[in-house]
Amino acid sequence: MSTNPCISCGACCASFRVDFARDELQSEGGCVPDGLAVELTGTLARMRGTDHAKPRCAALTGTVGVKASCGIYEWRPGPCREFGLRAPMGFGDEACTRARARHGLPPLN
């Protein structure tokens, strides 16, 4: 069994807007499936669902705080990759703590 708390969390995917460069879309030579994104400008796209009043990325599967995962993990856009790199598995990361609090989850130690 994995010790990665992100496997059962998903709070970040249901808390923040995710904007990324359009060249990350499959139709532009990237990996992000076009159907999961909304084009904003000639150079910018957004993950579908992340701009709602209660954000939830269209690629998020499962239940936040119970068992959640990214349905396009290998193809996720740059901002999602960077979020995980700022602090390994979100430990000590302020944005992770805020996202978890929004969903009634305690901070990771």
N, CA, C and O atoms as a GROMACS GRO file, in nm:
protein
  436
    1MET      N    1   0.084  -0.118   0.000
    1MET     CA    2   0.000   0.000   0.000
    1MET      C    3   0.089   0.124   0.000
    1MET      O    4   0.192   0.127   0.067
    2SER      N    5   0.050   0.227  -0.076
    2SER     CA    6   0.128   0.349  -0.088
    2SER      C    7   0.119   0.433   0.039
    2SER      O    8   0.016   0.437   0.106
    3THR      N    9   0.229   0.501   0.071
    3THR     CA   10   0.230   0.593   0.184
    3THR      C   11   0.208   0.736   0.137
    3THR      O   12   0.212   0.829   0.218
    4ASN      N   13   0.185   0.756   0.009
    4ASN     CA   14   0.162   0.888  -0.047
    4ASN      C   15   0.022   0.935  -0.009
    4ASN      O   16  -0.076   0.877  -0.055
    5PRO      N   17   0.010   1.040   0.074
    5PRO     CA   18  -0.123   1.086   0.117
    5PRO      C   19  -0.205   1.144   0.003
    5PRO      O   20  -0.328   1.155   0.014
    6CYS      N   21  -0.141   1.183  -0.106
    6CYS     CA   22  -0.215   1.238  -0.221
    6CYS      C   23  -0.308   1.134  -0.283
    6CYS      O   24  -0.407   1.170  -0.347
    7ILE      N   25  -0.279   1.006  -0.265
    7ILE     CA   26  -0.362   0.899  -0.321
    7ILE      C   27  -0.503   0.904  -0.264
    7ILE      O   28  -0.599   0.867  -0.332
    8SER      N   29  -0.517   0.950  -0.141
    8SER     CA   30  -0.650   0.956  -0.080
    8SER      C   31  -0.700   1.098  -0.060
    8SER      O   32  -0.805   1.117   0.000
    9CYS      N   33  -0.627   1.199  -0.107
    9CYS     CA   34  -0.662   1.337  -0.079
    9CYS      C   35  -0.739   1.403  -0.193
    9CYS      O   36  -0.862   1.403  -0.191
   10GLY      N   37  -0.670   1.458  -0.290
   10GLY     CA   38  -0.733   1.526  -0.403
   10GLY      C   39  -0.780   1.667  -0.373
   10GLY      O   40  -0.844   1.729  -0.458
   11ALA      N   41  -0.751   1.719  -0.254
   11ALA     CA   42  -0.800   1.852  -0.216
   11ALA      C   43  -0.748   1.961  -0.310
   11ALA      O   44  -0.822   2.055  -0.341
   12CYS      N   45  -0.624   1.952  -0.354
   12CYS     CA   46  -0.571   2.056  -0.443
   12CYS      C   47  -0.648   2.058  -0.574
   12CYS      O   48  -0.667   2.165  -0.632
   13CYS      N   49  -0.691   1.944  -0.622
   13CYS     CA   50  -0.765   1.935  -0.748
   13CYS      C   51  -0.908   1.986  -0.736
   13CYS      O   52  -0.976   2.005  -0.836
   14ALA      N   53  -0.952   2.007  -0.615
   14ALA     CA   54  -1.087   2.057  -0.590
   14ALA      C   55  -1.082   2.189  -0.513
   14ALA      O   56  -1.172   2.219  -0.435
   15SER      N   57  -0.975   2.266  -0.536
   15SER     CA   58  -0.960   2.393  -0.465
   15SER      C   59  -0.909   2.508  -0.550
   15SER      O   60  -0.942   2.624  -0.524
   16PHE      N   61  -0.829   2.480  -0.652
   16PHE     CA   62  -0.761   2.586  -0.724
   16PHE      C   63  -0.792   2.587  -0.874
   16PHE      O   64  -0.822   2.484  -0.933
   17ARG      N   65  -0.784   2.706  -0.933
   17ARG     CA   66  -0.794   2.722  -1.078
   17ARG      C   67  -0.663   2.676  -1.139
   17ARG      O   68  -0.556   2.701  -1.083
   18VAL      N   69  -0.671   2.607  -1.252
   18VAL     CA   70  -0.550   2.557  -1.317
   18VAL      C   71  -0.544   2.611  -1.460
   18VAL      O   72  -0.611   2.561  -1.549
   19ASP      N   73  -0.462   2.715  -1.479
   19ASP     CA   74  -0.437   2.773  -1.610
   19ASP      C   75  -0.302   2.724  -1.659
   19ASP      O   76  -0.208   2.710  -1.581
   20PHE      N   77  -0.293   2.700  -1.789
   20PHE     CA   78  -0.167   2.650  -1.846
   20PHE      C   79  -0.155   2.693  -1.991
   20PHE      O   80  -0.252   2.738  -2.052
   21ALA      N   81  -0.037   2.680  -2.046
   21ALA     CA   82  -0.010   2.717  -2.185
   21ALA      C   83  -0.087   2.625  -2.280
   21ALA      O   84  -0.088   2.503  -2.262
   22ARG      N   85  -0.150   2.684  -2.382
   22ARG     CA   86  -0.227   2.607  -2.480
   22ARG      C   87  -0.141   2.502  -2.550
   22ARG      O   88  -0.193   2.401  -2.597
   23ASP      N   89  -0.011   2.526  -2.559
   23ASP     CA   90   0.072   2.427  -2.628
   23ASP      C   91   0.084   2.296  -2.552
   23ASP      O   92   0.146   2.202  -2.601
   24GLU      N   93   0.027   2.288  -2.431
   24GLU     CA   94   0.022   2.163  -2.357
   24GLU      C   95  -0.099   2.078  -2.397
   24GLU      O   96  -0.109   1.962  -2.355
   25LEU      N   97  -0.191   2.133  -2.478
   25LEU     CA   98  -0.308   2.058  -2.525
   25LEU      C   99  -0.266   1.957  -2.632
   25LEU      O  100  -0.174   1.983  -2.709
   26GLN      N  101  -0.333   1.845  -2.637
   26GLN     CA  102  -0.302   1.743  -2.738
   26GLN      C  103  -0.308   1.799  -2.879
   26GLN      O  104  -0.222   1.769  -2.962
   27SER      N  105  -0.409   1.880  -2.907
   27SER     CA  106  -0.424   1.936  -3.042
   27SER      C  107  -0.310   2.030  -3.080
   27SER      O  108  -0.293   2.062  -3.197
   28GLU      N  109  -0.232   2.073  -2.981
   28GLU     CA  110  -0.120   2.164  -3.005
   28GLU      C  111   0.014   2.091  -2.991
   28GLU      O  112   0.119   2.154  -2.992
   29GLY      N  113   0.009   1.958  -2.979
   29GLY     CA  114   0.131   1.879  -2.967
   29GLY      C  115   0.167   1.840  -2.825
   29GLY      O  116   0.269   1.775  -2.803
   30GLY      N  117   0.086   1.880  -2.728
   30GLY     CA  118   0.111   1.846  -2.589
   30GLY      C  119   0.039   1.718  -2.548
   30GLY      O  120   0.006   1.636  -2.633
   31CYS      N  121   0.016   1.702  -2.420
   31CYS     CA  122  -0.042   1.579  -2.368
   31CYS      C  123  -0.180   1.594  -2.304
   31CYS      O  124  -0.252   1.495  -2.292
   32VAL      N  125  -0.218   1.715  -2.264
   32VAL     CA  126  -0.346   1.734  -2.194
   32VAL      C  127  -0.462   1.714  -2.294
   32VAL      O  128  -0.467   1.783  -2.396
   33PRO      N  129  -0.554   1.622  -2.265
   33PRO     CA  130  -0.668   1.601  -2.354
   33PRO      C  131  -0.751   1.728  -2.370
   33PRO      O  132  -0.790   1.790  -2.271
   34ASP      N  133  -0.777   1.766  -2.494
   34ASP     CA  134  -0.851   1.890  -2.524
   34ASP      C  135  -0.987   1.894  -2.456
   34ASP      O  136  -1.031   2.001  -2.413
   35GLY      N  137  -1.055   1.782  -2.445
   35GLY     CA  138  -1.188   1.778  -2.387
   35GLY      C  139  -1.192   1.810  -2.239
   35GLY      O  140  -1.299   1.837  -2.185
   36LEU      N  141  -1.077   1.809  -2.173
   36LEU     CA  142  -1.072   1.840  -2.030
   36LEU      C  143  -1.029   1.983  -2.004
   36LEU      O  144  -1.007   2.022  -1.890
   37ALA      N  145  -1.018   2.062  -2.111
   37ALA     CA  146  -0.972   2.200  -2.096
   37ALA      C  147  -1.066   2.296  -2.167
   37ALA      O  148  -1.140   2.260  -2.258
   38VAL      N  149  -1.061   2.419  -2.122
   38VAL     CA  150  -1.135   2.529  -2.182
   38VAL      C  151  -1.031   2.627  -2.234
   38VAL      O  152  -0.941   2.667  -2.160
   39GLU      N  153  -1.042   2.665  -2.361
   39GLU     CA  154  -0.948   2.761  -2.417
   39GLU      C  155  -0.986   2.901  -2.368
   39GLU      O  156  -1.102   2.942  -2.378
   40LEU      N  157  -0.888   2.973  -2.316
   40LEU     CA  158  -0.912   3.108  -2.265
   40LEU      C  159  -0.870   3.215  -2.365
   40LEU      O  160  -0.946   3.308  -2.393
   41THR      N  161  -0.749   3.200  -2.418
   41THR     CA  162  -0.695   3.296  -2.514
   41THR      C  163  -0.618   3.216  -2.618
   41THR      O  164  -0.620   3.093  -2.618
   42GLY      N  165  -0.551   3.287  -2.706
   42GLY     CA  166  -0.469   3.220  -2.806
   42GLY      C  167  -0.350   3.146  -2.748
   42GLY      O  168  -0.291   3.061  -2.814
   43THR      N  169  -0.316   3.177  -2.624
   43THR     CA  170  -0.199   3.113  -2.562
   43THR      C  171  -0.229   3.045  -2.429
   43THR      O  172  -0.140   2.981  -2.372
   44LEU      N  173  -0.353   3.057  -2.378
   44LEU     CA  174  -0.384   3.008  -2.244
   44LEU      C  175  -0.508   2.920  -2.242
   44LEU      O  176  -0.606   2.948  -2.311
   45ALA      N  177  -0.502   2.812  -2.163
   45ALA     CA  178  -0.615   2.721  -2.144
   45ALA      C  179  -0.634   2.699  -1.994
   45ALA      O  180  -0.546   2.732  -1.915
   46ARG      N  181  -0.748   2.642  -1.957
   46ARG     CA  182  -0.778   2.615  -1.816
   46ARG      C  183  -0.840   2.477  -1.804
   46ARG      O  184  -0.920   2.437  -1.889
   47MET      N  185  -0.802   2.404  -1.700
   47MET     CA  186  -0.862   2.274  -1.677
   47MET      C  187  -1.011   2.294  -1.648
   47MET      O  188  -1.049   2.375  -1.564
   48ARG      N  189  -1.093   2.219  -1.719
   48ARG     CA  190  -1.239   2.228  -1.705
   48ARG      C  191  -1.279   2.199  -1.561
   48ARG      O  192  -1.231   2.103  -1.500
   49GLY      N  193  -1.368   2.281  -1.509
   49GLY     CA  194  -1.419   2.263  -1.373
   49GLY      C  195  -1.344   2.339  -1.266
   49GLY      O  196  -1.395   2.355  -1.155
   50THR      N  197  -1.224   2.388  -1.298
   50THR     CA  198  -1.146   2.455  -1.194
   50THR      C  199  -1.183   2.601  -1.174
   50THR      O  200  -1.134   2.666  -1.082
   51ASP      N  201  -1.270   2.654  -1.261
   51ASP     CA  202  -1.312   2.793  -1.243
   51ASP      C  203  -1.454   2.804  -1.187
   51ASP      O  204  -1.513   2.913  -1.189
   52HIS      N  205  -1.509   2.696  -1.138
   52HIS     CA  206  -1.642   2.698  -1.077
   52HIS      C  207  -1.634   2.756  -0.936
   52HIS      O  208  -1.527   2.764  -0.877
   53ALA      N  209  -1.751   2.797  -0.882
   53ALA     CA  210  -1.755   2.850  -0.745
   53ALA      C  211  -1.698   2.748  -0.647
   53ALA      O  212  -1.626   2.784  -0.554
   54LYS      N  213  -1.730   2.622  -0.669
   54LYS     CA  214  -1.669   2.512  -0.592
   54LYS      C  215  -1.585   2.433  -0.692
   54LYS      O  216  -1.634   2.341  -0.757
   55PRO      N  217  -1.457   2.470  -0.706
   55PRO     CA  218  -1.373   2.408  -0.809
   55PRO      C  219  -1.359   2.257  -0.791
   55PRO      O  220  -1.350   2.206  -0.679
   56ARG      N  221  -1.357   2.189  -0.903
   56ARG     CA  222  -1.325   2.046  -0.905
   56ARG      C  223  -1.278   2.015  -1.046
   56ARG      O  224  -1.356   2.022  -1.141
   57CYS      N  225  -1.154   1.980  -1.059
   57CYS     CA  226  -1.097   1.950  -1.190
   57CYS      C  227  -1.172   1.833  -1.253
   57CYS      O  228  -1.203   1.734  -1.187
   58ALA      N  229  -1.199   1.845  -1.382
   58ALA     CA  230  -1.270   1.740  -1.455
   58ALA      C  231  -1.190   1.610  -1.459
   58ALA      O  232  -1.247   1.503  -1.480
   59ALA      N  233  -1.059   1.617  -1.437
   59ALA     CA  234  -0.976   1.497  -1.439
   59ALA      C  235  -0.970   1.425  -1.304
   59ALA      O  236  -0.917   1.315  -1.294
   60LEU      N  237  -1.025   1.489  -1.199
   60LEU     CA  238  -1.022   1.428  -1.066
   60LEU      C  239  -1.125   1.316  -1.056
   60LEU      O  240  -1.242   1.335  -1.087
   61THR      N  241  -1.080   1.200  -1.012
   61THR     CA  242  -1.171   1.088  -0.991
   61THR      C  243  -1.174   1.053  -0.843
   61THR      O  244  -1.077   1.074  -0.771
   62GLY      N  245  -1.287   1.000  -0.798
   62GLY     CA  246  -1.300   0.958  -0.660
   62GLY      C  247  -1.355   1.066  -0.570
   62GLY      O  248  -1.411   1.165  -0.616
   63THR      N  249  -1.339   1.043  -0.440
   63THR     CA  250  -1.392   1.132  -0.337
   63THR      C  251  -1.278   1.200  -0.262
   63THR      O  252  -1.189   1.133  -0.210
   64VAL      N  253  -1.282   1.333  -0.258
   64VAL     CA  254  -1.178   1.410  -0.188
   64VAL      C  255  -1.173   1.366  -0.042
   64VAL      O  256  -1.276   1.358   0.026
   65GLY      N  257  -1.051   1.339   0.005
   65GLY     CA  258  -1.029   1.301   0.144
   65GLY      C  259  -1.051   1.154   0.174
   65GLY      O  260  -1.021   1.108   0.284
   66VAL      N  261  -1.102   1.080   0.077
   66VAL     CA  262  -1.126   0.937   0.098
   66VAL      C  263  -1.036   0.857   0.005
   66VAL      O  264  -0.947   0.785   0.051
   67LYS      N  265  -1.059   0.870  -0.124
   67LYS     CA  266  -0.974   0.808  -0.226
   67LYS      C  267  -0.994   0.888  -0.353
   67LYS      O  268  -1.100   0.881  -0.416
   68ALA      N  269  -0.895   0.963  -0.390
   68ALA     CA  270  -0.903   1.049  -0.507
   68ALA      C  271  -0.774   1.039  -0.587
   68ALA      O  272  -0.667   1.014  -0.531
   69SER      N  273  -0.785   1.058  -0.717
   69SER     CA  274  -0.666   1.055  -0.800
   69SER      C  275  -0.690   1.131  -0.930
   69SER      O  276  -0.804   1.160  -0.966
   70CYS      N  277  -0.582   1.164  -0.997
   70CYS     CA  278  -0.589   1.234  -1.124
   70CYS      C  279  -0.605   1.131  -1.235
   70CYS      O  280  -0.524   1.040  -1.250
   71GLY      N  281  -0.711   1.147  -1.313
   71GLY     CA  282  -0.737   1.055  -1.423
   71GLY      C  283  -0.640   1.071  -1.540
   71GLY      O  284  -0.633   0.984  -1.627
   72ILE      N  285  -0.564   1.181  -1.541
   72ILE     CA  286  -0.467   1.204  -1.648
   72ILE      C  287  -0.328   1.232  -1.589
   72ILE      O  288  -0.253   1.313  -1.643
   73TYR      N  289  -0.295   1.168  -1.481
   73TYR     CA  290  -0.172   1.197  -1.407
   73TYR      C  291  -0.050   1.209  -1.498
   73TYR      O  292   0.027   1.304  -1.485
   74GLU      N  293  -0.030   1.115  -1.588
   74GLU     CA  294   0.087   1.118  -1.677
   74GLU      C  295   0.081   1.235  -1.774
   74GLU      O  296   0.184   1.279  -1.824
   75TRP      N  297  -0.039   1.286  -1.801
   75TRP     CA  298  -0.059   1.391  -1.901
   75TRP      C  299  -0.102   1.524  -1.839
   75TRP      O  300  -0.142   1.615  -1.912
   76ARG      N  301  -0.095   1.537  -1.707
   76ARG     CA  302  -0.142   1.658  -1.639
   76ARG      C  303  -0.059   1.779  -1.682
   76ARG      O  304   0.057   1.764  -1.721
   77PRO      N  305  -0.119   1.899  -1.675
   77PRO     CA  306  -0.048   2.019  -1.719
   77PRO      C  307   0.061   2.062  -1.621
   77PRO      O  308   0.065   2.017  -1.507
   78GLY      N  309   0.147   2.151  -1.668
   78GLY     CA  310   0.260   2.200  -1.590
   78GLY      C  311   0.228   2.248  -1.450
   78GLY      O  312   0.298   2.210  -1.356
   79PRO      N  313   0.124   2.332  -1.430
   79PRO     CA  314   0.096   2.380  -1.295
   79PRO      C  315   0.069   2.266  -1.196
   79PRO      O  316   0.104   2.277  -1.079
   80CYS      N  317   0.007   2.160  -1.242
   80CYS     CA  318  -0.019   2.045  -1.154
   80CYS      C  319   0.111   1.974  -1.118
   80CYS      O  320   0.131   1.931  -1.005
   81ARG      N  321   0.199   1.962  -1.216
   81ARG     CA  322   0.331   1.901  -1.191
   81ARG      C  323   0.410   1.986  -1.092
   81ARG      O  324   0.472   1.933  -0.999
   82GLU      N  325   0.408   2.118  -1.112
   82GLU     CA  326   0.483   2.209  -1.026
   82GLU      C  327   0.430   2.210  -0.883
   82GLU      O  328   0.508   2.222  -0.788
   83PHE      N  329   0.299   2.197  -0.866
   83PHE     CA  330   0.240   2.196  -0.733
   83PHE      C  331   0.303   2.086  -0.649
   83PHE      O  332   0.338   2.108  -0.533
   84GLY      N  333   0.318   1.968  -0.705
   84GLY     CA  334   0.375   1.855  -0.634
   84GLY      C  335   0.525   1.867  -0.611
   84GLY      O  336   0.579   1.803  -0.521
   85LEU      N  337   0.593   1.948  -0.692
   85LEU     CA  338   0.737   1.962  -0.677
   85LEU      C  339   0.778   2.064  -0.571
   85LEU      O  340   0.888   2.058  -0.518
   86ARG      N  341   0.687   2.158  -0.540
   86ARG     CA  342   0.721   2.262  -0.442
   86ARG      C  343   0.756   2.202  -0.307
   86ARG      O  344   0.848   2.248  -0.240
   87ALA      N  345   0.683   2.103  -0.268
   87ALA     CA  346   0.713   2.031  -0.144
   87ALA      C  347   0.673   1.887  -0.168
   87ALA      O  348   0.558   1.862  -0.205
   88PRO      N  349   0.762   1.791  -0.148
   88PRO     CA  350   0.728   1.652  -0.173
   88PRO      C  351   0.597   1.612  -0.107
   88PRO      O  352   0.581   1.622   0.014
   89MET      N  353   0.503   1.566  -0.188
   89MET     CA  354   0.371   1.519  -0.144
   89MET      C  355   0.298   1.625  -0.063
   89MET      O  356   0.210   1.590   0.017
   90GLY      N  357   0.330   1.752  -0.081
   90GLY     CA  358   0.258   1.858  -0.013
   90GLY      C  359   0.300   1.882   0.130
   90GLY      O  360   0.247   1.974   0.193
   91PHE      N  361   0.392   1.806   0.184
   91PHE     CA  362   0.431   1.822   0.324
   91PHE      C  363   0.487   1.962   0.347
   91PHE      O  364   0.585   2.002   0.284
   92GLY      N  365   0.424   2.035   0.438
   92GLY     CA  366   0.472   2.167   0.473
   92GLY      C  367   0.436   2.274   0.372
   92GLY      O  368   0.476   2.390   0.389
   93ASP      N  369   0.364   2.242   0.268
   93ASP     CA  370   0.328   2.337   0.165
   93ASP      C  371   0.202   2.412   0.205
   93ASP      O  372   0.100   2.350   0.235
   94GLU      N  373   0.209   2.545   0.206
   94GLU     CA  374   0.096   2.627   0.250
   94GLU      C  375  -0.027   2.609   0.161
   94GLU      O  376  -0.139   2.604   0.212
   95ALA      N  377  -0.009   2.598   0.031
   95ALA     CA  378  -0.123   2.579  -0.059
   95ALA      C  379  -0.192   2.445  -0.034
   95ALA      O  380  -0.315   2.437  -0.038
   96CYS      N  381  -0.114   2.342  -0.008
   96CYS     CA  382  -0.170   2.210   0.024
   96CYS      C  383  -0.252   2.220   0.153
   96CYS      O  384  -0.363   2.166   0.161
   97THR      N  385  -0.197   2.287   0.253
   97THR     CA  386  -0.266   2.301   0.382
   97THR      C  387  -0.398   2.376   0.364
   97THR      O  388  -0.500   2.338   0.422
   98ARG      N  389  -0.398   2.485   0.284
   98ARG     CA  390  -0.520   2.561   0.257
   98ARG      C  391  -0.624   2.475   0.185
   98ARG      O  392  -0.742   2.477   0.220
   99ALA      N  393  -0.580   2.400   0.085
   99ALA     CA  394  -0.672   2.314   0.010
   99ALA      C  395  -0.734   2.209   0.100
   99ALA      O  396  -0.855   2.185   0.095
  100ARG      N  397  -0.652   2.147   0.183
  100ARG     CA  398  -0.704   2.045   0.274
  100ARG      C  399  -0.804   2.105   0.374
  100ARG      O  400  -0.906   2.043   0.404
  101ALA      N  401  -0.774   2.225   0.424
  101ALA     CA  402  -0.864   2.291   0.519
  101ALA      C  403  -1.000   2.319   0.456
  101ALA      O  404  -1.103   2.307   0.522
  102ARG      N  405  -1.001   2.356   0.327
  102ARG     CA  406  -1.127   2.381   0.256
  102ARG      C  407  -1.217   2.259   0.256
  102ARG      O  408  -1.339   2.271   0.246
  103HIS      N  409  -1.158   2.144   0.267
  103HIS     CA  410  -1.235   2.019   0.263
  103HIS      C  411  -1.243   1.951   0.399
  103HIS      O  412  -1.280   1.834   0.410
  104GLY      N  413  -1.209   2.027   0.504
  104GLY     CA  414  -1.219   1.973   0.640
  104GLY      C  415  -1.114   1.870   0.673
  104GLY      O  416  -1.134   1.788   0.763
  105LEU      N  417  -1.002   1.874   0.603
  105LEU     CA  418  -0.894   1.777   0.627
  105LEU      C  419  -0.782   1.843   0.706
  105LEU      O  420  -0.753   1.960   0.685
  106PRO      N  421  -0.719   1.770   0.795
  106PRO     CA  422  -0.608   1.828   0.873
  106PRO      C  423  -0.484   1.846   0.786
  106PRO      O  424  -0.470   1.779   0.683
  107PRO      N  425  -0.393   1.936   0.826
  107PRO     CA  426  -0.269   1.952   0.750
  107PRO      C  427  -0.185   1.826   0.759
  107PRO      O  428  -0.197   1.748   0.854
  108LEU      N  429  -0.100   1.808   0.659
  108LEU     CA  430  -0.007   1.695   0.660
  108LEU      C  431   0.115   1.732   0.742
  108LEU      O  432   0.161   1.846   0.736
  109ASN      N  433   0.166   1.640   0.817
  109ASN     CA  434   0.285   1.665   0.899
  109ASN      C  435   0.409   1.615   0.827
  109ASN      O  436   0.519   1.627   0.880
   0.00000   0.00000   0.00000
